[in-house]
Amino acid sequence: MDNIGIKIKSNDKIAKCISIIRKYTNISIGEIKAKIINNEYVMVCGYTDEDGIKSIVEAYKEVTSLGVDAVIYEHDRVTTIDFLINLIDMYGDIERDMQEMDDLMYDED
């Protein structure tokens, strides 16, 4: 499965990072701490999981506002927050287009 994920690179504000990540996941405090220390994804979602991507974007913004070095990955390659925002926008555009098509199809009757 293709994934989007976030890793926390700096360990100096772990407690604050943990409280932020806990707002968006059900992962335990100990597990989040271990993931940060071991440079593993603290959050991950499928490439088509719009809500999951939105959560990653929000968590990234909160963590980086603390001055923490966080990195976003797409398919295990470093990517940018702008890429994820564009991806969310694209999903919104597709949803609107599909709704318009549905409206046109059902209005013809």
N, C-alpha and C positions, 0 to 999 in steps of 0.2 A: 504494500500500500504506500502511496506517496504521502509524505507527511510534511507538516509545518511545525517547527519547534523553536523553543527559546532556551538558551543556556545563560547562566549567570557566571561571568568570568572573574569578578572580584569577590573576595571573601570578607572584606572589611565591614560590611553592614549586613551580615547574614540575618540577624534577627528581624530587621526591617524588611528585608527581601522575603523572608519566610511569611511574614504577616500579609504582605501583598499577594504572594502566590496563593496563599490559603484562601483568599477571597474568590479565586477563580478555579480552584481545584479541590478535590476531596483528599488529596495526598496528606499524609501525616507530617507533622513538624519534623520528626526525625528523618523521614524519607526525603523531604525537601532539602534538609541540611546535607544529607549524604549526597544527593544529586548535585548540589552546588559544589561541594568539596571534590567530588569525583568527575566534575566537568561533564555531567550528563544532562539531558533535557529535563528541565523542571516542569515544562508544559509541552504537550504535543497534541496535534489533532490532524485529522485527515485533510487533504488538500481541498476537498469540496465541503468541508464543515464550516460554513459561514460563521456560525455562532462561536465555534472554537477559535477561529482566526480572529474574530473581534475580541475575544477574551485575551488572546496572546498580544494583540495590539495594545489593549488597555493596560495589561500587566507590564509590557515593555515600557510604555510611557511613564507609568508610575515608578518603576524601578530605576529607569535612567534619570528621572527627575531628582533622584537622591544622589546622583553622581556615580551610580553603579554601572560598571561595564557589562552590558548584556548583549548577546548576539542572537540574531534570528536566522534560522536555517529553513531552506526549502529543498526538499530531496537531499538532505545532508550537505548542501552547499550554502555558504553564507549569502544572505540576501538583505534587503533593506526594509525598513518600516514602510517606505513609500510603495514598494512592491505589494506589500500586504494590503495597504489602503486601496491601491488600484484594483487588486483582486476582489476586495469587498465591493467596490464600486461596480466592477464588471458583473458580479453576481446580482447586484441590485438592478442593473440594466437588463440583464437576461430575464429576471423575474418580471420586470415591467413589460418587456416585449412579449413574454409568454402570456401575461394577463391581457394585453391588448389583443393578441391573436385569439385567445379564448373568448373575449368579449365580441370580437368580430364574427367568430364562428357561430356563437349562440344568438347573436342579434339578427342573423340572416333568416332565422326561422320565423 
